[in-house]
Every structure is written in C-alpha cells, then in structure tokens.
Amino acid sequence: RRWLRQHESVEKLNMHGILSASAGQEQLLTELLVSHAKIPVLIGELISVEIWKHKIFPVLCQLQDFKPRSTFPIYVVLHHEASIINLLETVFFHKEICESAGDSVLDLIDYCHRKLTLLAARSTKAPAVTSAELRAEPLASPSSMQAAPVPPQELQKQAEVMEFEISLKALSVLRFITDQLDSLPLSALTRMLNTHNLPCLLVELVEHCPWSCWEAGKLKKFENGTWHTVPPEDQVKMTKLDGQVWLALLNLLLSPECQRKYRFDGFNKSQLLKLRAFLTDVLIDQLPNLVEMQRFLSYLAVTDPAPPKKDLILEQVPVIRDHILKKNSGKWEAIAKHQVKHAFSPTDEELKLQARRWAQTYSLDMMEALAPDKPRCRVCGAEAAKRCSRCRNEWYCSRACQVQHWQKHKPACNLMA
C-alpha cells in the first residue's frame, strides 16, 4: 500500500522534526525538505486529506456496509492531516521553508483561513474536550485495534477532537507565514488582507479565545495538547497561542506594505479598535512589541487612512483544492464505496502485517521521548511502571490491572506481538 508507506514516512519525519526542534538541531531536516522540494508536496497532501475528511468520511460513516473489523486504518487517515500540519508548524519557522513553498503557499494560506474560521466559530461555552478523551477511546492507538466494530459516531468524535488541535496548529503556521511577508508571492499579501480579511479574523480570536473556557467557576486553557486549570495568579499570563495571534496581528498591521494595501473602512476600523481594550499594561509587559500596536491603534482612532489604490492586478490564485474538487465532483460516494472494499476491509493477515508496521512507525522509545507526561495505567489512570511484555504497547500500574484488562487487550496484543 503506497499511501500507507507515505504516511509512515510523514509520521517519522514529524517525530524526527519534534525531537530535532527540541534539541535545536532541525537544520538537517529543513535542508532535506528544501533540497528535495517536498514542501509543496506536503501542502498538496494536507489539502487532499482535508477534502477526504469533508467529502469522503461523512459518506463512509453513512454506508450500511461500513462495518470495519478494525477502525485504526481509518484513524490513520484522520491522523495524517494532524501529522502534516504538525510537521509544517515545526519547520515553517525557517525562511527557506517558506520560500521553497512557492505558489503553493497560497493554498496553505487558504487552508489556514478555513481552520481559523472554524476556530473563531467555536463556542466559548462548549464543554472542554480533552486529548485525554481522544486517547481513552478505542481508536486512538495501534494497541487499541479491537475485534468489535466501533460505531461511526465514535469515529466522528475522534475527527472533531483532532480538528480543534489541527486548527491551533494552523494558527501557528499562519503566524510563521506572516513573519516572512517579503518572501511570499506577490498576491499572498492581498489574499491575506483583502480576500480573507485575516486581521479581523484574528481580532475575533482575541475576543473569544477558543483555547480558553470557564468550567465550574474555574478558568481552563488549552496548552500542549490538553486542558489545564489555571490558578488565579496565572490567569492574566499570556499563553503561546495568545502570543501567536498578537504576533500575526503585529506583522499584518504594522508593515508599511500591509498598511498600504489594507482597506481601513468603517467596519475594519471598528473591529481593529476593539483590540485597545485588551492591550493592558500586564499584556504589554509580557510582549513589549505591543507598544507599537497601541500607538498605531491610537493613531487609527483619530484618522481615516487613505483607501488603497485600485491598481490593475493580475492575481495568482490557489489551485490545489479546486483541482481536486473539480476532478472528483460527483464521485464522492463511489470513492467511499471503493475505499470500504479495498482500503478499510483488510484480511486478518493484512491487519497483522499492518499492525507490525505501525508498531515500528510509532516506535515506543520515540513516543516516550515525545510524551510530556509519564505513562498512565490503561485501567485506572494511575502512574504506571509496568507494560505488557508481549507487545510492549500498554502500560499498567500493577499486575491486578493488567489481568483485569487482558480480555480487552488480547486481540490487539495478538496482532502486535
């Protein structure tokens, strides 16, 4: 299966990128991706999986004959988008990566805009969905390939949880793109400012802050893949996500070229001036560059900037998404049925082979190095020091918990061992 091999490669690059970045040694990976012109390929793959999630996956879940013996192959496809956007977040910090994207960066800007629009529409009153819930479900790891089929609703819940985290990654990627405005294609700036009006969208994120919510009188913020209760003394502390929004706004609003091209009409001006309420002394102490933003907004409040000149512009447009949609228009159900038959209904032997390959891809030593917390018992959630000696993929705090979980774990263990 060529696609599975490609996913394995992306997953290994992603894990290598995270470990390299944490050690400050990501230059080798950056040079590899640039020299082999792989950034446009990754962007194309990212958009392909996004379309699959919105066009194929819902049809897949409604098919009457969709009763997979194992849901992990489907989870791999859902997870593929998260792996790619995470890899792009790791490497887009570097200017040469942004330059190597070429015209495909327009498709990436559109992708980020779609994700941030979903993020802005997310209700701040919605209950906090944790990544712990994602890991707790039977789909979330190679060790969880159960013999019993999982309802489509559970698959859709997995996709919803991942969509939130993917959108947060897209925010970081967009901020890194705005760091390199001079390296972008000519029409990229116009697309960000006027086609998508990203400054006003970012104002929405500052206002509603979807990675923050109140629950039972306590403030919770989403950081490092999970929701944390914030102690009272830290409630005014800026998170990494807050910082990404403010830095993107600084890049888009304070650049002379951006100020020349942006339409400061009545609506845009009123939206931007909302930011003044958030620019407190405490916030500026944490990000001193915001003093410049404060001065700009004070100036904007008492002036009417000149409208942008209506020059004749030949604008480049993104092509990857439109090409895929046009090519497959009206074929989504047929594609879903084909995939059910040929991709998501493996035989026992194929499933066993895939399980071993996944176990090699998701190297346990690598995963432990990436994990921010110590392993937890699969049964009771306590800190664990023992794991299954056969597949070495499940953790337990005691022999009693391992025995209790054995009947559920046995089918997966037989596949992985």
C-alpha positions as CSV (number, residue, x, y, z in Angstrom):
1,R,0.0,0.0,0.0
2,R,1.8,3.1,-1.3
3,W,-0.3,5.5,0.7
4,L,0.5,3.7,4.0
5,R,4.2,3.8,3.3
6,Q,3.9,7.5,2.6
7,H,2.1,8.1,5.9
8,E,4.8,6.2,7.7
9,S,7.4,8.4,6.1
10,V,5.5,11.6,7.1
11,E,5.0,10.3,10.6
12,K,8.7,9.5,11.0
13,L,9.6,13.0,9.7
14,N,7.1,14.5,12.1
15,M,8.6,12.7,15.1
16,H,12.1,13.4,14.0
17,G,11.2,17.1,13.5
18,I,9.8,17.4,17.0
19,L,12.9,15.8,18.6
20,S,15.3,17.9,16.4
21,A,13.5,21.1,17.2
22,S,13.5,20.4,21.0
23,A,17.3,19.9,20.7
24,G,17.7,22.9,18.4
25,Q,19.0,20.7,15.6
26,E,16.3,20.9,12.9
27,Q,18.6,22.4,10.2
28,L,19.2,19.0,8.7
29,L,15.5,18.3,8.3
30,T,14.9,21.8,6.9
31,E,17.7,21.3,4.2
32,L,16.3,17.9,3.3
33,L,12.8,19.2,2.7
34,V,14.1,22.2,0.7
35,S,16.6,20.4,-1.4
36,H,14.0,17.7,-2.4
37,A,11.2,20.3,-3.0
38,K,8.9,18.4,-0.6
39,I,7.1,21.4,1.0
40,P,4.6,21.8,-2.0
41,V,4.1,18.0,-1.9
42,L,3.2,18.2,1.9
43,I,0.8,21.1,1.3
44,G,-0.9,19.1,-1.5
45,E,-1.2,16.1,0.7
46,L,-2.5,18.2,3.6
47,I,-5.3,19.6,1.4
48,S,-6.1,16.2,-0.1
49,V,-6.7,14.7,3.4
50,E,-8.8,17.7,4.4
51,I,-11.0,17.1,1.4
52,W,-11.2,13.4,2.3
53,K,-12.4,14.3,5.8
54,H,-15.2,16.6,4.5
55,K,-16.3,14.8,1.3
56,I,-15.5,11.0,1.8
57,F,-15.5,10.4,5.5
58,P,-19.2,11.5,6.2
59,V,-20.3,9.3,3.3
60,L,-18.2,6.5,4.6
61,C,-19.9,6.7,8.0
62,Q,-23.4,6.5,6.5
63,L,-22.8,3.4,4.3
64,Q,-24.8,0.4,5.6
65,D,-22.0,-2.0,4.7
66,F,-19.4,0.1,6.6
67,K,-18.6,-2.3,9.4
68,P,-14.8,-2.3,9.7
69,R,-13.2,-5.1,11.8
70,S,-10.6,-2.6,12.9
71,T,-11.0,1.2,12.9
72,F,-7.4,2.0,13.3
73,P,-6.8,2.2,9.5
74,I,-9.4,4.9,9.3
75,Y,-7.9,6.7,12.3
76,V,-4.5,6.7,10.5
77,V,-6.1,8.7,7.6
78,L,-7.7,11.1,10.1
79,H,-4.4,11.5,11.9
80,H,-2.5,12.0,8.7
81,E,-3.7,15.7,8.5
82,A,-2.5,16.3,12.0
83,S,0.9,14.8,11.3
84,I,1.5,17.0,8.3
85,I,0.3,20.3,9.9
86,N,2.5,19.5,12.9
87,L,5.5,18.9,10.7
88,L,4.8,22.2,8.8
89,E,4.5,24.0,12.2
90,T,7.9,22.7,13.2
91,V,9.7,23.8,10.0
92,F,7.9,26.9,8.8
93,F,9.8,28.9,11.4
94,H,12.6,28.9,8.8
95,K,12.6,31.5,6.0
96,E,14.0,29.0,3.4
97,I,11.0,26.7,4.0
98,C,8.5,29.5,3.3
99,E,10.4,30.4,0.1
100,S,10.5,26.7,-1.0
101,A,6.7,26.5,-0.8
102,G,6.5,28.7,-3.9
103,D,3.0,29.4,-5.2
104,S,1.6,26.5,-3.0
105,V,1.8,28.9,0.0
106,L,-1.4,30.5,-1.4
107,D,-3.1,27.1,-0.9
108,L,-1.7,26.9,2.6
109,I,-2.9,30.4,3.4
110,D,-6.4,29.4,2.3
111,Y,-6.2,26.2,4.4
112,C,-5.2,28.2,7.5
113,H,-8.0,30.7,6.9
114,R,-10.6,27.8,6.8
115,K,-9.2,26.4,10.0
116,L,-9.2,29.7,11.8
117,T,-12.8,30.4,10.7
118,L,-13.9,27.2,12.3
119,L,-11.9,28.1,15.4
120,A,-13.5,31.5,15.6
121,A,-16.9,30.0,15.3
122,R,-16.3,27.6,18.1
123,S,-18.5,28.4,21.1
124,T,-16.6,29.5,24.2
125,K,-19.4,27.9,26.3
126,A,-18.8,24.5,24.7
127,P,-17.5,21.9,27.2
128,A,-13.8,21.4,27.1
129,V,-12.8,18.4,25.0
130,T,-9.5,17.0,26.2
131,S,-6.9,15.0,24.3
132,A,-7.2,12.5,27.2
133,E,-10.7,11.7,25.8
134,L,-9.1,11.1,22.5
135,R,-6.5,8.7,23.9
136,A,-9.1,7.0,26.1
137,E,-11.2,5.9,23.1
138,P,-10.5,2.5,21.5
139,L,-9.4,4.1,18.2
140,A,-6.5,6.1,19.5
141,S,-3.5,3.8,19.3
142,P,-2.3,0.8,17.5
143,S,-2.8,-1.2,20.7
144,S,-6.5,-0.4,20.6
145,M,-7.4,-2.4,17.5
146,Q,-10.4,-4.3,18.9
147,A,-12.2,-7.1,17.3
148,A,-15.6,-5.4,17.9
149,P,-16.5,-2.7,15.4
150,V,-16.7,0.9,16.6
151,P,-19.8,2.9,15.8
152,P,-19.4,5.7,13.2
153,Q,-20.3,8.3,15.9
154,E,-17.1,7.4,17.7
155,L,-15.1,7.9,14.6
156,Q,-16.7,11.3,14.0
157,K,-15.9,12.3,17.6
158,Q,-12.3,11.4,17.0
159,A,-12.3,13.6,14.0
160,E,-13.9,16.5,15.9
161,V,-11.3,16.4,18.7
162,M,-8.5,16.3,16.2
163,E,-10.0,19.2,14.2
164,F,-9.6,21.5,17.2
165,E,-6.0,20.7,17.7
166,I,-5.3,20.9,13.9
167,S,-6.8,24.4,13.8
168,L,-4.5,25.5,16.6
169,K,-1.5,24.2,14.6
170,A,-2.8,26.1,11.6
171,L,-2.7,29.3,13.7
172,S,1.0,28.8,14.4
173,V,1.7,28.1,10.7
174,L,-0.1,31.3,9.7
175,R,1.9,33.3,12.2
176,F,5.2,31.9,10.7
177,I,4.0,32.8,7.2
178,T,3.3,36.4,8.3
179,D,6.9,36.5,9.7
180,Q,8.2,36.1,6.1
181,L,6.0,38.6,4.2
182,D,8.9,39.7,2.0
183,S,9.4,36.1,0.8
184,L,5.8,35.4,-0.3
185,P,4.4,35.5,-3.8
186,L,3.1,38.9,-4.8
187,S,-0.6,38.1,-4.4
188,A,-0.2,36.4,-1.0
189,L,-0.4,39.6,1.0
190,T,-3.5,40.8,-0.9
191,R,-5.1,37.4,-0.3
192,M,-4.5,37.6,3.4
193,L,-5.5,41.2,3.9
194,N,-8.4,41.7,1.5
195,T,-9.6,38.3,0.2
196,H,-9.8,36.7,3.6
197,N,-9.5,39.8,5.9
198,L,-7.3,38.0,8.3
199,P,-6.7,41.0,10.6
200,C,-10.5,41.0,11.5
201,L,-10.5,37.2,11.9
202,L,-7.6,37.4,14.3
203,V,-9.5,40.1,16.3
204,E,-12.3,37.5,16.6
205,L,-9.8,35.0,18.1
206,V,-8.5,37.7,20.6
207,E,-12.1,38.4,21.6
208,H,-13.4,34.9,22.0
209,C,-10.2,32.9,22.7
210,P,-11.5,29.4,21.8
211,W,-8.5,27.8,23.7
212,S,-9.8,29.2,26.9
213,C,-13.1,28.5,28.8
214,W,-14.7,28.7,32.2
215,E,-15.9,25.5,33.7
216,A,-17.5,25.2,37.2
217,G,-16.1,28.6,38.1
218,K,-12.6,27.8,37.1
219,L,-10.6,29.1,34.1
220,K,-9.2,26.4,31.8
221,K,-6.7,26.9,29.0
222,F,-5.6,24.5,26.3
223,E,-1.8,24.0,26.1
224,N,0.4,21.2,24.9
225,G,-2.4,19.0,23.8
226,T,-4.6,19.2,26.9
227,W,-6.8,21.5,29.0
228,H,-5.3,22.8,32.3
229,T,-7.0,24.6,35.2
230,V,-5.3,27.9,35.5
231,P,-4.5,29.2,39.1
232,P,-5.8,32.7,39.9
233,E,-2.4,34.2,39.9
234,D,-1.7,33.0,36.3
235,Q,-5.0,34.0,34.7
236,V,-3.5,37.1,33.1
237,K,-0.5,35.2,31.8
238,M,-0.2,35.1,28.0
239,T,-0.2,31.6,26.6
240,K,1.8,30.6,23.4
241,L,-1.4,30.6,21.4
242,D,-2.3,34.2,22.6
243,G,1.2,35.2,21.6
244,Q,0.8,33.7,18.1
245,V,-2.3,35.8,17.5
246,W,-0.7,39.0,18.6
247,L,2.4,38.4,16.7
248,A,0.5,37.7,13.5
249,L,-1.5,41.0,14.1
250,L,1.7,42.9,14.6
251,N,3.1,41.5,11.3
252,L,0.0,42.3,9.3
253,L,-0.9,45.7,10.7
254,L,2.5,47.4,11.3
255,S,4.2,46.6,8.0
256,P,4.1,49.6,5.7
257,E,3.2,47.4,2.7
258,C,0.3,46.0,4.6
259,Q,-0.9,49.4,5.7
260,R,-0.8,50.5,2.0
261,K,-2.8,47.5,0.8
262,Y,-5.4,47.0,3.6
263,R,-8.8,48.6,3.4
264,F,-9.3,50.6,6.6
265,D,-13.1,51.1,6.0
266,G,-15.6,51.7,8.8
267,F,-16.2,48.0,9.6
268,N,-12.5,47.0,9.6
269,K,-11.5,50.1,11.6
270,S,-14.2,49.4,14.3
271,Q,-13.1,45.8,14.5
272,L,-9.4,46.6,14.9
273,L,-10.1,49.3,17.6
274,K,-11.6,46.5,19.8
275,L,-8.0,45.4,20.4
276,R,-7.4,48.5,22.6
277,A,-9.4,47.0,25.4
278,F,-7.1,44.0,25.5
279,L,-3.8,46.0,25.4
280,T,-3.4,46.2,29.2
281,D,-0.1,47.1,30.9
282,V,0.2,43.5,32.1
283,L,-0.1,42.2,28.5
284,I,2.4,44.7,27.1
285,D,4.9,43.8,29.9
286,Q,4.8,40.2,28.5
287,L,5.1,41.3,24.9
288,P,6.7,44.7,24.7
289,N,6.3,45.0,20.9
290,L,2.7,45.6,21.6
291,V,3.5,49.2,22.5
292,E,3.8,49.8,18.7
293,M,0.4,48.2,18.2
294,Q,-1.0,50.5,20.9
295,R,0.4,53.6,19.2
296,F,-0.9,52.5,15.8
297,L,-4.4,52.0,17.2
298,S,-4.4,55.4,18.9
299,Y,-3.4,56.9,15.6
300,L,-6.1,54.9,13.7
301,A,-8.8,56.1,16.1
302,V,-8.4,59.8,15.2
303,T,-7.5,59.5,11.5
304,D,-9.0,58.0,8.3
305,P,-6.2,56.3,6.4
306,A,-6.3,56.7,2.6
307,P,-8.0,53.9,0.8
308,P,-5.8,51.5,-1.2
309,K,-5.1,52.4,-4.8
310,K,-7.2,50.4,-7.3
311,D,-4.4,49.3,-9.5
312,L,-4.9,46.7,-12.2
313,I,-3.6,43.5,-10.6
314,L,-3.1,40.0,-12.1
315,E,-3.6,37.9,-9.0
316,Q,-2.4,34.4,-8.6
317,V,-5.0,32.0,-7.1
318,P,-4.6,28.7,-5.2
319,V,-5.2,25.7,-7.5
320,I,-4.7,22.5,-5.5
321,R,-8.0,22.4,-3.7
322,D,-10.1,23.5,-6.7
323,H,-8.3,20.9,-9.0
324,I,-9.1,18.0,-6.6
325,L,-12.8,19.1,-6.1
326,K,-13.4,19.5,-9.9
327,K,-11.7,16.3,-10.8
328,N,-13.8,14.3,-8.3
329,S,-17.0,16.2,-8.4
330,G,-20.0,13.8,-8.2
331,K,-17.7,10.8,-7.4
332,W,-17.5,11.0,-3.6
333,E,-19.9,8.1,-2.9
334,A,-18.3,5.9,-5.4
335,I,-14.9,6.7,-4.0
336,A,-16.2,5.9,-0.4
337,K,-17.5,2.5,-1.5
338,H,-14.3,1.7,-3.3
339,Q,-12.3,2.5,-0.2
340,V,-14.5,0.5,2.1
341,K,-13.9,-2.5,-0.1
342,H,-10.3,-2.1,-0.9
343,A,-8.7,0.0,1.9
344,F,-10.7,-0.4,5.1
345,S,-11.6,-4.1,5.0
346,P,-8.2,-5.8,5.4
347,T,-7.9,-9.6,5.9
348,D,-6.6,-11.0,9.2
349,E,-3.2,-11.4,7.7
350,E,-3.1,-7.9,6.2
351,L,-4.2,-6.5,9.5
352,K,-1.5,-8.3,11.4
353,L,1.1,-7.1,8.9
354,Q,-0.1,-3.5,9.2
355,A,-0.1,-3.7,13.0
356,R,3.6,-4.7,12.9
357,R,4.4,-1.8,10.5
358,W,2.5,0.7,12.7
359,A,4.3,-0.6,15.8
360,Q,7.6,0.1,14.0
361,T,6.4,3.5,12.8
362,Y,5.2,4.6,16.2
363,S,8.4,3.5,17.9
364,L,7.8,3.1,21.6
365,D,11.1,4.7,22.6
366,M,10.3,7.6,20.2
367,M,6.8,8.1,21.6
368,E,8.1,8.1,25.2
369,A,10.6,10.8,24.3
370,L,7.8,12.9,22.8
371,A,5.3,12.3,25.6
372,P,5.2,15.3,28.0
373,D,4.0,13.2,31.0
374,K,4.8,9.8,32.5
375,P,2.8,6.8,31.2
376,R,-0.5,6.1,32.9
377,C,-2.2,2.8,33.7
378,R,-4.7,1.8,31.0
379,V,-7.2,0.6,33.6
380,C,-7.2,3.1,36.5
381,G,-5.1,6.0,35.1
382,A,-2.5,5.9,37.9
383,E,1.2,6.5,37.1
384,A,2.5,3.2,35.5
385,A,5.8,1.5,35.7
386,K,5.0,-1.9,34.0
387,R,3.9,-2.7,30.5
388,C,2.8,-5.7,28.5
389,S,5.9,-7.9,27.9
390,R,4.5,-9.3,24.6
391,C,3.6,-6.2,22.6
392,R,5.2,-3.6,24.9
393,N,2.4,-1.2,24.0
394,E,0.2,-1.0,27.1
395,W,1.1,0.4,30.5
396,Y,-0.2,-0.8,33.9
397,C,0.4,0.2,37.5
398,S,0.1,-3.3,38.8
399,R,-0.4,-7.0,37.9
400,A,-4.0,-6.8,39.0
401,C,-4.8,-4.1,36.5
402,Q,-3.0,-6.0,33.7
403,V,-5.0,-9.2,34.4
404,Q,-8.3,-7.2,34.5
405,H,-7.6,-5.6,31.1
406,W,-6.3,-8.8,29.4
407,Q,-9.5,-9.9,27.7
408,K,-9.9,-6.4,26.1
409,H,-6.2,-6.2,25.2
410,K,-5.7,-9.8,24.0
411,P,-6.9,-9.3,20.3
412,A,-4.7,-6.3,19.8
413,C,-1.8,-7.9,21.6
414,N,-2.0,-10.9,19.3
415,L,-1.8,-8.6,16.3
416,M,1.1,-6.6,17.6
417,A,3.2,-9.3,19.1
